[in-house]
Amino acid sequence: ALLYSYLRIMNWPIDLRTKFPFKLCHKGCDANAAINHTLTYREIYKPWVYGPKVIQENQNGFFYHHGFSPSHEHNVASVGKGTASNEFKGSHALVWARLGRRNVVDDLANVRAYVNTLERAVAASTERSDGQIGKFNVILDGTGSSWRTVPSIKMIKVFVTMLQDHFPNRLGIILLMNLGRAGEFFVKMILPLLTEEVRQKLIVLPRDEEERRAVLETVVATQYIPTWLGGEDTFEFDASQYYSNAEFLVSEETANATLTACRIMRDDVEAAGAFGDVTGRDERDGCRP
C-alpha cells in the first residue's frame, strides 16, 4: 500500500524518474528518492511524538482522529471452496478539524498537532483494513473560528508541504462546513498551496439539513456522526486520554530540536531567524519543505 501510494502520485513513471516530492525534485529525481526522503523525515522528525505545548494547543480538541467512514467490502473467494463472499476490509479514518477550538499557544506545536493526528489516523485505518487502506477523510468545521485561531501562512505552508511529501495518496476528501469569514480566509490561504487533484477533494456541505445529512453519511459512519451534527455519537474530546501514552511524550526541547534538524522551515522561516542560521545543511535531509 505504501509503495502504491508513492507510485500513484508519481503517475507510474516508466523510467522511474519523477518530480515528486515537488520542491525537492523539481528538476527530476529517481523514484526511490521520495521514499528515502520520507524515511529520513520519519527518523528525524518522529511524527508520532508530541511535547507539552502540543497538548496545550489541542486542549479543546481542534484537530483529532475519532471514528471511521462507512466500511468497504470486497467480494473474495472463500479459501479452498471457490465461492465468493463479502469480507470486511476496513475504511478511511476520520479526522475532525474544529477551527474554533484551537487553544493558541505556539505555531510550531500547532504543526506537530496536525501531523501527529494524521499519523494516528493513517495508522488506525491501516490496522483496521489489515494494511489495505491507510487513508483518512477530514471534516472541517469553522464554528467559532476567529482571526486569532487561524494559523500563520508560514506554518500552513510547512504543514501542507509535509502532508504532500510524506502522506501521499492518504487523503480521501475534506468536508467543509460553517466556515464563516475566518474559516473562509483559512481555506483561501490553503488553496494556492494545493494541487488540482487535492482541490477537487474539497466539498462544501449543503445548508439544507436533509441534504447535509445525506452527504455526511457517505463519509461518516452513522455511529460516528456527533450530536452537534444531528447524530447520536456523544464523544467528547479529552486531551488527557488522547495524549495518554507516555511513551510518545517528549520534552519541548526535544520536539523543537527535531524541527531544527529537519530543516523543514528553510524556505519560510529561516528568513525570520526562527532557528538561526541553518545554511550549509544537506538539502535532501528528508524534511526540507
C-alpha positions as CSV (number, residue, x, y, z in Angstrom):
1,A,0.0,0.0,0.0
2,L,2.9,2.4,0.8
3,L,4.7,1.8,-2.5
4,Y,1.4,2.1,-4.4
5,S,0.7,5.5,-2.8
6,Y,4.1,6.9,-3.9
7,L,3.9,5.4,-7.5
8,R,0.4,6.6,-7.9
9,I,1.2,10.3,-7.1
10,M,4.3,9.9,-9.4
11,N,1.9,8.9,-12.2
12,W,3.6,5.5,-12.6
13,P,6.9,6.6,-14.1
14,I,8.1,4.1,-16.7
15,D,11.7,5.4,-16.5
16,L,11.5,5.7,-12.7
17,R,12.2,9.4,-12.9
18,T,9.9,11.8,-11.2
19,K,9.4,15.3,-10.0
20,F,7.9,14.2,-6.7
21,P,8.4,15.4,-4.0
22,F,7.6,18.6,-5.8
23,K,10.1,21.0,-4.3
24,L,12.9,18.6,-3.7
25,C,12.7,17.0,-7.1
26,H,11.5,19.9,-9.3
27,K,14.4,19.1,-11.7
28,G,13.8,15.4,-11.5
29,C,14.8,12.6,-9.2
30,D,15.0,8.8,-9.1
31,A,11.7,7.3,-7.9
32,N,13.4,5.9,-4.7
33,A,14.3,9.5,-3.6
34,A,10.7,10.1,-2.4
35,I,10.7,7.1,-0.1
36,N,14.2,7.8,1.2
37,H,13.1,11.4,1.8
38,T,10.2,10.2,3.9
39,L,12.2,7.6,5.8
40,T,14.7,10.3,6.8
41,Y,11.9,12.6,7.7
42,R,10.3,10.0,10.0
43,E,13.7,9.1,11.6
44,I,14.4,12.8,12.4
45,Y,11.0,14.5,12.9
46,K,9.3,11.5,14.6
47,P,5.7,12.5,13.8
48,W,4.3,10.1,16.4
49,V,5.8,12.1,19.3
50,Y,4.5,15.3,20.9
51,G,5.6,17.8,23.5
52,P,3.6,19.6,26.3
53,K,2.7,22.5,24.0
54,V,1.0,20.2,21.5
55,I,-1.3,19.0,24.4
56,Q,-1.9,22.6,25.3
57,E,-2.6,23.6,21.7
58,N,-5.1,20.8,21.3
59,Q,-6.5,21.0,24.8
60,N,-10.0,21.7,23.5
61,G,-9.9,19.3,20.6
62,F,-9.3,21.4,17.5
63,F,-7.7,18.5,15.5
64,Y,-8.2,14.9,16.3
65,H,-8.9,11.4,15.0
66,H,-12.1,9.7,16.0
67,G,-14.1,7.1,14.2
68,F,-14.2,5.8,10.6
69,S,-16.0,6.2,7.4
70,P,-18.5,3.5,6.2
71,S,-16.8,0.2,5.7
72,H,-15.6,-1.1,2.4
73,E,-16.4,-4.6,1.4
74,H,-14.9,-6.7,-1.4
75,N,-16.0,-9.9,-3.0
76,V,-13.3,-12.5,-2.2
77,A,-13.2,-16.2,-2.9
78,S,-13.6,-18.4,0.2
79,V,-10.3,-20.3,0.7
80,G,-10.5,-23.8,-0.7
81,K,-14.2,-23.5,-1.7
82,G,-14.1,-21.3,-4.8
83,T,-17.2,-19.4,-3.7
84,A,-17.5,-15.7,-3.3
85,S,-18.3,-13.9,0.0
86,N,-18.2,-10.4,1.4
87,E,-15.2,-9.7,3.7
88,F,-14.7,-6.7,5.8
89,K,-11.8,-4.6,4.5
90,G,-11.9,-1.6,6.8
91,S,-12.3,2.1,5.9
92,H,-10.9,5.6,6.0
93,A,-10.2,7.0,9.4
94,L,-12.0,10.3,10.3
95,V,-10.1,13.4,11.3
96,W,-12.1,16.3,12.9
97,A,-10.8,19.8,12.4
98,R,-12.7,22.2,14.6
99,L,-11.0,25.6,13.9
100,G,-12.8,27.5,16.7
101,R,-11.4,25.2,19.4
102,R,-7.7,25.9,18.9
103,N,-6.1,27.0,22.1
104,V,-3.4,29.3,20.6
105,V,-0.1,28.5,22.3
106,D,2.7,28.0,19.7
107,D,2.7,27.7,15.9
108,L,5.4,25.0,15.9
109,A,3.3,22.9,18.3
110,N,0.3,23.6,16.1
111,V,2.0,22.0,13.1
112,R,3.0,19.0,15.2
113,A,-0.5,18.6,16.5
114,Y,-1.7,18.4,12.9
115,V,0.9,15.9,11.8
116,N,0.6,13.8,14.9
117,T,-3.2,13.4,14.4
118,L,-2.7,12.4,10.7
119,E,-0.1,9.9,11.8
120,R,-2.6,8.4,14.2
121,A,-5.4,8.4,11.5
122,V,-3.2,6.6,8.9
123,A,-2.2,4.0,11.5
124,A,-5.7,3.4,12.6
125,S,-7.0,3.0,9.0
126,T,-4.1,0.7,8.1
127,E,-4.7,-1.5,11.2
128,R,-8.5,-1.6,10.7
129,S,-8.1,-2.6,7.0
130,D,-5.3,-5.1,7.5
131,G,-2.9,-2.9,5.6
132,Q,-5.2,-2.3,2.6
133,I,-6.2,1.3,3.0
134,G,-4.3,3.6,5.4
135,K,-6.3,6.8,4.5
136,F,-8.3,9.5,6.2
137,N,-11.2,11.8,5.5
138,V,-11.4,15.3,7.1
139,I,-14.4,17.1,8.5
140,L,-13.5,20.7,8.8
141,D,-15.9,22.8,11.0
142,G,-15.4,26.5,11.2
143,T,-17.8,27.2,14.0
144,G,-16.4,29.7,16.5
145,S,-13.3,30.3,14.4
146,S,-11.7,33.8,14.5
147,W,-8.7,35.6,13.1
148,R,-6.8,34.6,16.3
149,T,-7.3,30.9,15.8
150,V,-6.2,30.9,12.1
151,P,-2.6,29.5,11.8
152,S,0.0,31.7,10.2
153,I,0.7,31.3,6.5
154,K,4.2,30.2,7.2
155,M,3.0,27.3,9.3
156,I,0.3,26.4,6.8
157,K,3.0,26.1,4.1
158,V,5.1,23.9,6.3
159,F,2.2,21.6,7.1
160,V,0.9,21.4,3.6
161,T,4.4,20.5,2.3
162,M,4.8,17.8,4.9
163,L,1.4,16.5,4.0
164,Q,2.2,16.4,0.3
165,D,5.7,14.9,0.7
166,H,5.1,12.4,3.4
167,F,1.4,11.4,3.3
168,P,1.0,10.9,-0.5
169,N,-2.4,9.4,-1.5
170,R,-3.5,9.3,2.1
171,L,-6.2,12.0,1.9
172,G,-9.7,10.9,0.9
173,I,-11.9,14.1,0.9
174,I,-12.3,17.2,3.0
175,L,-15.9,18.2,4.0
176,L,-16.2,21.9,4.8
177,M,-18.9,23.4,6.9
178,N,-19.8,26.5,8.9
179,L,-16.8,28.3,7.7
180,G,-17.6,31.9,8.5
181,R,-15.2,34.7,7.5
182,A,-12.2,33.4,9.3
183,G,-12.8,29.9,8.1
184,E,-13.1,31.1,4.5
185,F,-9.9,33.0,4.9
186,F,-8.2,29.9,6.2
187,V,-9.4,27.9,3.2
188,K,-8.3,30.6,0.8
189,M,-4.8,30.6,2.2
190,I,-4.5,26.8,1.7
191,L,-6.0,26.6,-1.8
192,P,-2.9,28.1,-3.7
193,L,-0.7,25.5,-2.0
194,L,-2.7,22.5,-3.1
195,T,-2.5,20.5,-6.3
196,E,-5.6,20.5,-8.6
197,E,-6.2,16.8,-7.6
198,V,-6.4,17.8,-3.9
199,R,-8.6,20.8,-4.6
200,Q,-11.1,18.5,-6.2
201,K,-11.4,16.7,-2.9
202,L,-12.8,19.8,-1.1
203,I,-16.6,19.5,-0.7
204,V,-18.8,22.1,1.0
205,L,-21.7,20.6,2.9
206,P,-25.1,21.8,1.8
207,R,-27.0,24.1,4.2
208,D,-30.2,22.1,3.9
209,E,-30.3,19.7,6.8
210,E,-31.5,16.6,4.8
211,E,-29.0,17.2,2.0
212,R,-26.3,17.7,4.6
213,R,-27.1,14.5,6.4
214,A,-27.2,12.6,3.1
215,V,-23.7,13.8,2.1
216,L,-22.4,13.3,5.7
217,E,-23.5,9.7,5.8
218,T,-21.4,8.9,2.8
219,V,-18.3,10.0,4.6
220,V,-19.0,9.4,8.3
221,A,-20.3,6.0,9.5
222,T,-23.7,6.6,11.2
223,Q,-22.4,5.7,14.7
224,Y,-19.8,8.4,14.5
225,I,-22.0,11.3,13.5
226,P,-21.8,13.6,16.5
227,T,-24.7,15.1,18.3
228,W,-23.6,18.6,17.3
229,L,-24.2,17.5,13.7
230,G,-27.6,15.8,14.4
231,G,-26.2,12.3,15.1
232,E,-26.1,10.1,18.2
233,D,-22.3,10.0,18.9
234,T,-21.8,11.7,22.3
235,F,-18.0,11.5,22.1
236,E,-16.3,14.5,23.8
237,F,-12.6,15.1,23.1
238,D,-10.4,14.6,26.2
239,A,-6.8,15.7,25.8
240,S,-5.6,13.7,28.8
241,Q,-6.9,10.5,27.1
242,Y,-5.9,11.4,23.6
243,Y,-2.3,12.0,24.8
244,S,-2.2,9.4,27.5
245,N,0.7,7.3,26.0
246,A,3.7,8.5,28.0
247,E,6.0,6.6,25.5
248,F,5.3,9.3,22.9
249,L,5.6,12.3,25.2
250,V,8.9,14.2,24.8
251,S,10.2,17.4,26.2
252,E,9.6,20.7,24.4
253,E,13.3,21.0,23.7
254,T,13.4,17.6,22.0
255,A,10.3,18.4,20.0
256,N,11.7,21.6,18.7
257,A,15.1,20.1,18.1
258,T,13.6,17.7,15.6
259,L,12.2,20.7,13.6
260,T,15.7,22.3,13.6
261,A,17.4,19.1,12.5
262,C,14.8,18.5,9.8
263,R,15.2,22.0,8.4
264,I,11.5,22.0,7.5
265,M,11.4,25.7,7.9
266,R,14.1,26.6,5.4
267,D,12.0,28.5,2.8
268,D,9.6,30.3,5.0
269,V,11.1,30.7,8.5
270,E,14.8,30.9,8.0
271,A,14.5,34.5,6.8
272,A,12.7,35.4,10.0
273,G,15.5,33.9,12.0
274,A,13.3,31.4,13.8
275,F,16.1,28.9,14.1
276,G,19.1,31.0,13.4
277,D,21.5,30.1,10.6
278,V,20.7,26.7,9.0
279,T,22.7,27.2,5.8
280,G,25.1,24.6,4.6
281,R,22.9,21.6,5.6
282,D,22.1,18.8,3.2
283,E,19.2,19.9,1.1
284,R,18.0,16.3,0.9
285,D,17.9,15.7,4.7
286,G,14.3,14.4,4.4
287,C,12.4,17.3,6.0
288,R,13.1,20.2,3.7
289,P,9.8,21.9,2.6
